[in-house]
Amino acid sequence: MRRSSLFAIAAAITAGLLFNLVQTPSVRADDEASVTYPDGYWKWTFLHGSLVPPSFAGFGKSPCAKPCTNGVFYFYANELAAKGLQTGVYADGAVIAEEMLEFRVGEKGNGEEGRRVLTAVMVKDSKRYASTGGWGYGNFDEGSRTNTLDGQARQACHQCHISRKEQGYVFTKYVER
Ligand code: HEC
């Protein structure tokens, strides 16, 4: 191989490396890993609960089998998100977490929570998550603190939440009680 073509290859590799280095920060800023597990969310403001059927997609990885009859969701807001619920404007740093547990029904119709199937989260950072209305979305499967959502999955979350744009992309409404 001629010296000049070797040089051309080396230059191309260097340019590629430089390009990657320059690109890295913007890739990282929008990386799914930046939405982290909401540590201690069960100490936040409890919002409400809701039931979903055993066919709910959240049971995809570990199906709901008897005595599991439903999934029960509980929703929690950190301080900034609790303020946002009242004002309709969510400051950066607001976080809403939801957890889904099995709901198990016994012979006599009595019911109780079972294992926690997943924890999901919406994290407000208007710059970092500008492409999804300022909210970063995350999902953590049972016993895991690794966000399972890639860019496409986060867009899918957002495409549904977009219908609540006038409420800051949040479905839950503030209820005085
Ligand atoms: C098909 C529509 C739809 C999709 C897709 C969707 N959501 Fe939601 N999300 C809802 C609805 C409806 C509620 C309110 C549920 C309730 O109050 O019981 C909700 C509530 C939430 C909440 C509580 C805050 C709020 O808006 O009330 C979080 C957090 C959340 N979703 C995260 C996610 C994540 C993460 C994804 C993607 C993995 C996702 N959602 C995908 C419809 C959707």
Residues whose N, C-alpha, C, O or C-beta is under 5 A from the ligand:
A	BS01	HEC	S50 I96 A97 E98 A120 V121 M122 Y137 G138 N139 A153 A156 C157 C160 Y169 V170 F171 T172
